[in-house]
Amino acid sequence: MKIGWGKPHALRTLATSVCPVRGNAFILRARVAIVCRVQGLPCPRFTYLSLCLTMIAVSLVLAAAYCTAAFARAPRDYDVQIVSFAPARAFAVGTETVTMVGVLKNIGSAAAPSVSVRMLALAGLEYIEGDTAPVLMPLEAGAQVTLRWKVRPTNASSPLVASLAVLPADVPPVVRVITVPHFADSPRSDTSPAAASPSARARGAEGTVENDRLRARLDTTSSGAPMLFLSARGPGGWRRVGTVAPLAEVLSAEGGQEPWWELFRADDANAVIEKDTASLVVSGSFGLRWRATLTLTVRTASAALDVSLKLAGKRPLRLSGVRLAALSAGDLQCAGSGISSESGAVCRSAVKCGDATLGAVWSGAAPLENWQTAALEPTLETEYLLFGPEWRAERAPALLGAGAMVVFQSRLFAICPSATVQDCMRIFPLRASAKP
């Protein structure tokens, strides 16, 4: 394209439209010519082109900074957050209808104006019932609202993914994406006789570990993710009391990245049987950056299942959070008979349902310096309760070198028969793991 000093051209229009600094391209052209004449320099045609492009780049940077500052300065005393988004049941089977439940809450100090919400079936699901793009009426400070949608798997074996987004008018959206555990057929019941001593068996990435009180069976969902079925043995025999999914999650990133959550994927399982213990050792990974080993152990005459996660990065990584062994058990009718304690040396979450007491216990000491531990965020308005630990970096993430290993531990339990929820006080956590 020929560029002449006295003729209009495309750059003139472009510079005028996107360069707010000093307005238009003619002023810039004149200044370039004057500077060149004063300095006794030639005024090549590319001088104007390069300076104009530089002005465009600077203007775009200033515009981006202005927009960011405008968002930061926008007065906003309300804050609508997603408190919970989960399926009403712990897993889906075949093409049976799935009810998704979302709970939103205004955690700000002022009433929120009307806010748009979007529920999206991202993979493997089709809509049946419910408004997928509702607009919330003004929500008072501290108030919450529950939304429900009915969806159905498009086929019996497809992975299921859904998301919920809150779309305020003046700030970036709040988004939560979840996977729904899905099986083509109903998981089989536990009818085999109880083992007289701790035992374990494995096949591929699946297996079972058990004693005479507790049985944990590892299956694979349609998406390839592992899921654990927990059964307790009472006077009437074996009965399923809970599920564990996901087995583990890590929140991490490399330098310059925003951290994101990744699920544990199992590659292989091996059975290890010793005198008074039996273990299922599951090798796997989190995405492409982490190697991991998850060990499930039962002991003689114990109603507890020990869960240990060994985590090592394939390259230097920044670790910001870990969730381990999310136990879905009980129901809302059991919630009033629960115990939750997250302070001190021992953290416990337990509930009494029927003749069984179920829950998790873990050490109050985080395995990494400047980290804190807490219970998993509860799922609200669902047919189950959620138990398990979550560890988070208090300020900066932990920087782990390639191959550096860190260990996270928890203990699940199912006491049956149980007279009172206080029976959980007999279960103590594993010793705190060593720091890497």
Secondary structure, 3 states (H helix, E strand, C coil): CCCCCCCCCHHHHHHHHHCCCCCCHHHHHHHHHHHHHHCCCCCCHHHHHHHHHHHHHHHHHHHHHHHHHHHHHCCCCCCEEEEEEEECCCCEECCCCEEEEEEEEECCCCCECCEEEEEEEEECEEEEECCCCCEECCECCCCEEEEEEEEEECCCCCCEEEEEEEECCCCCCEEEEEEECEECCCCCCCCCCCCCCCEEEEECCEEEEECCCEEEEEEECCCCCEEEEEEEEECCEEEEEEEECCCEEEEEECCCCCCEEEEEEEEEEEEEECCCEEEEEEEEEECCCEEEEEEEEEECCCCEEEEEEEEEECCCEEEEEEEECCEEECCHHHHHHEEEECCCCEEEEEEEECCEEEEEEEECCCCCCCEEEEECCCCCCCCCEEECEEEEECCCCEEECCCCEEEEEEEEEEECCCCCHHHHHHCCCCCCCCCC
